[in-house]
Amino acid sequence: MRLRHLIPVFVIAGVALGGGVTARAASDRQKSFSDGATQLRTLWTSDEVAGLPSSIVAHLRSRLDTQQPTAPWWSPGWIGDDGQLLLAQLGEQTRSAWNNALTTQRTLAEGAIAQWNDFASQEGKWLRADVTSSAAQWATQLSASATPAAISALAAAWQTYLAEQQNAVLAAQQQAAVVVAQQAQLASELQSAGGPQAVLTTARQLVAAAASANLDAGNVAALASQLTAQIAANSAAALPTGEQLLSAVSNLRALIALNNQVAAQVRPLLYGVDQAEAERTPNAATLGGQQAAIAAQFRAARTAVQLTAVAATVIGLQGQITAELAANQCGHAVGSGKVITISLSLQEMLFYQDGCVAKATPVTTGRPQLRTPTGTFRIFYKTSPFTFISPWPPSSPFYYFPSPVSWVMEFAAGGYFIHDAPWESSGSYGPGGEDNLSAASHGCVHTPSSTMQWAYSWTPVGTPVVISA
């Protein structure tokens, strides 16, 4: 009877012992799978950072999440499916995806290297040594790169570098084309100018003109000497030197033109100051000092920059002079009606109407031995046109050929006239003209033609003429 009761006890104990072993095995397999899955997830995270495409990582994660065993850790289901096959498949797919990503990025990088090599073989003469030396390191850099991200970064940097150098080469080629075009133009201009000898003649003339105007002629004289020697030696270098000289001559011609332009602006300042001094305006002396400073600045100017600075000061002073004359146009104590005044020291003639200035002009009066008389006179004779006949014989130093003019107004007996002088240059009028024997009169008052035409119509016979020293 006791043995019969022991049989079920042993059976129950055996069944319990077998269930415990099964649960322990299931737990071990579940833990092994969990550890493997964690390792895969960690690997995917690092691989994604290293350049494995995110879409592939997402697909692998999704497959793991949807296909992994879901039985409880103690379930016998882990005995039939331990998930190791899934982990192995995912591991293999991960390795394959990683290798594909590496291959793809290496292919792109190798393509960038190939593009560079083609570019360098075609445009090598335009590339600097440091540029080609840098690109020569690309293959080594590619071999040393172990991740898709690192290779992708290299390829992107190389493409950018290639684009930069392509732009640099294009810019250099365009600049070279400009230089070639300029050289061709210079050669054409040199030929049009009559060749090197003609350019030499022009250069010498301009250097002389620059010297007389106290201008900086630059390297024109040196180039001219160099070209002269090369022509004498029948040197092939004569043409490029001639082209350089032509360019330098062009610059010097422009400088002389600028000097003449500024001179044409400076001279009228003197006329304006003389008018203010002749009218005795309140600020005439101050304006005269500024004008003298500008004249000195102009005489010292040798370059385009210095001449441009003079031109700027001229504009400022011209505005002051204009304002001074406008503010003091009337109120002059010269008597009523029309009056003409002439200052011999200022070489300035003023026309007044009831004490207001109607017009002013620089003039040229009598030369040293035949000065214009001072005093108060009146216009007593007018005619248009008129021809002056020299009262001196041809043997006299004062003789002059018959000189026709358009308008004359006689103010003193003995042939003293206010008249136009078409033979006198516009720059000869004003202070100093009376001592210039090529411009000064024989006692008359030379007046610019445009002003004389107006004065002839404005001035009636009997108009007072007051001439002061």
Buried (B, 14 or more C-beta within 10 A) or exposed (E): EEEEEEEEEEEEEEEEEEEEEBBEBBBEBBEBBEEBBEEBBEBBEEBBEBBBBEEBBEEBBEBBEEEBBEBEEBBEBBEEBBBEEBBEEBBEBBEEBBEBBBEBBBEBBBEBBEBBEEBBEEBEEBBEEEBEEEBEEBEEBBEEBEBBBBBBBBBEBBBEBBEEBBEBBEEBEEEEEEEEEEEEEBBEBBBEBEBBEBBBEBBBEBBEBBEEBEBEBBEBBEBBEBBBEBBEEEEEEBBBBBBBBBBBBBBBBEBBEBBEEBBEBBBBBBBBBBBBBBBEBEBBEEBBEBBEEBBEBBEEBBBBEBBEBBBEBBEEBBEBBEEBBEEBEEEBEBEEEBBBBBBBEBBBBBBBBEBEBBBBBBBBBBBEEBBBBEEEBEBBEBEBEBEBEBEEEEEEEEEBEEBEBBBBBBBBEEEBBBBBBEEBEEEBBBBEBBEEEEBBBBBBBBBBBEBBBBBBEBBEEEBBBBBEE
